[in-house]
Amino acid sequence: MAASAFAPLRGKKGPRPLLLFPFLGLVSMALSTPPSAPGPAVAKLGCWFVEEAGGGGSVMPSALSQRRAFLLLPRPGTRLQEEAVEPQLPPEVEHGLAFQILDPSGTLWGDREPGASPLWLGEGSADTEDNVSCEINAYLPQEAHVPWAAGLVSEKGCPRALEPGKWFIATVQNPEAGYGVTSILSGEGPLPWKQEAATQRVTTTTAVLSVFTRTPHLQSRLGRDVLIDCGFSGPAAAFSVEWRHQHSGAGRVVLAYDGAARRVSVAEEGARLFLDPGSSNVSLHLQNVRVGHEGTYICTVYMPHLHAQQAMELRVVEPPTVTLRPSPLSVAPSAHAELACEVAGFYPQSVSVTWKRRSLGAPVDVLADTWESGHRQSPDGTFSFTSFTRLAAVRPEDHGASYGCHVAHAGLGDAGLRRAVKLHVAGSSGPSLEDAVGLFLIAFALFGFLQAIFRRVFGETTKTEKLE
Ligand SMILES: *[C@@H]1O[C@H](CO)[C@@H](O)[C@H](O)[C@H]1NC(C)=O
């Protein structure tokens, strides 16, 4: 979820439940195209400017205030004249809360070829705009205190501190479109945002460090390898990387790279950093996915005084194997029978089984007399259980009817999985194919037998006649 990306940034100060409010459906997006250039010249995006209302610092989490903001993202490498865009701004956006973001790296657009729209907008379809979430906050540059980033500020050529009061952090995400990006923005002074009698409505900023992912939502079967995508663009300086895993309230660092020491200082078994020298690809490679790997992964990139992060969800989905017993199914007339459908080795736990009876020329019947064993969980975390059904007293006309269990599970797709068995009513002479074949074979054998007898009796008779 979009909000989880922000939470750890402020994690040191305690939880911020209000941040879980998804800023969805509040986005308006417009692309304006000058007649000469192909593609949009600027992407516009409705956003929320969120800050702590009470100044923070107390034990109780302080309330958050949110005000409408607006992002203007000129095509990478270009800049808009502020006077030219002011008339296009929505009237409800306050002075200074319209942000023009200059982004030489093109990361905020998702590194698109010229003429294409930003990656977070999705491909073409207009309704994907509703899935874009956007938040912008004031940002305070500070040294990181995690051990793998502490050495960064003592690197050669690193400034002792960064000028406070002119920094912002913006996050734009669209899981449907498969893109999320967080950028630390440096404002050009004087900032209208801070001034009493601001005349300008637009705050112009430059993206300094952007962290992005192309896999905000991932799904994997058990035992596979996954690549959780994370990359960044920023100044050519030493950087550190941290990958955290969070699930059901528990969190831990699965991998950490110390850029000052140039070594990986934490690495869980099976976790590897996708780090080529000089590369800004800091994706996490997870081997042999297990149920315990499920959860949120947070990729944090540390630069001296700055850090930004992205959160991605990994879901483990393992489809069940389904076995129907007994098979074949043969029941004496007026006897009762039980069928068992074993659903095994699936994850997550949510699954449903329905029983149906189909016979020629009759509507499909849902069987109501069913019950289930409890779910068992095996050491690998997958679940298994058995669903049973009892057939009503079998009549000869039930011969040839098909009884099936239909299993619906996230890993089986929309169609689900069906296993069925045909009922054989013992002693029945119904029109089943097996019976016909059986009768034919019996007839054939009988014919051979009779023929042999005839040959013996009449063959000998013929000989006798000839002799006479
Ligand atoms: C990192 O490299 C992998 C493998 O080539 C690729 O699939 C992934 O998209 C790259 N990620 C970034 C952020 O460049």
The ligand as a MOL file (V3000), in Angstrom:
LIG
                    3D

  0  0  0     0  0            999 V3000
M  V30 BEGIN CTAB
M  V30 COUNTS 14 14 0 0 0
M  V30 BEGIN ATOM
M  V30 1 C 18.2230 -4.3470 -12.3680 0
M  V30 2 O 18.6690 -5.4000 -13.1910 0
M  V30 3 C 17.7340 -6.4240 -13.4210 0
M  V30 4 C 18.3990 -7.5370 -14.2010 0
M  V30 5 O 19.0160 -7.0610 -15.3460 0
M  V30 6 C 16.5260 -5.8620 -14.1480 0
M  V30 7 O 15.5640 -6.8650 -14.3370 0
M  V30 8 C 15.9390 -4.7210 -13.3430 0
M  V30 9 O 14.8750 -4.1330 -14.0360 0
M  V30 10 C 17.0160 -3.6810 -13.0430 0
M  V30 11 N 16.4430 -2.6900 -12.1510 0
M  V30 12 C 16.7440 -1.4090 -12.2210 0
M  V30 13 C 16.0860 -0.5560 -11.2300 0
M  V30 14 O 17.5050 -0.9480 -13.0590 0
M  V30 END ATOM
M  V30 BEGIN BOND
M  V30 1 1 1 2
M  V30 2 1 1 10
M  V30 3 1 2 3
M  V30 4 1 3 4
M  V30 5 1 3 6
M  V30 6 1 4 5
M  V30 7 1 6 7
M  V30 8 1 6 8
M  V30 9 1 8 9
M  V30 10 1 8 10
M  V30 11 1 10 11
M  V30 12 1 11 12
M  V30 13 1 12 13
M  V30 14 2 12 14
M  V30 END BOND
M  V30 END CTAB
M  END
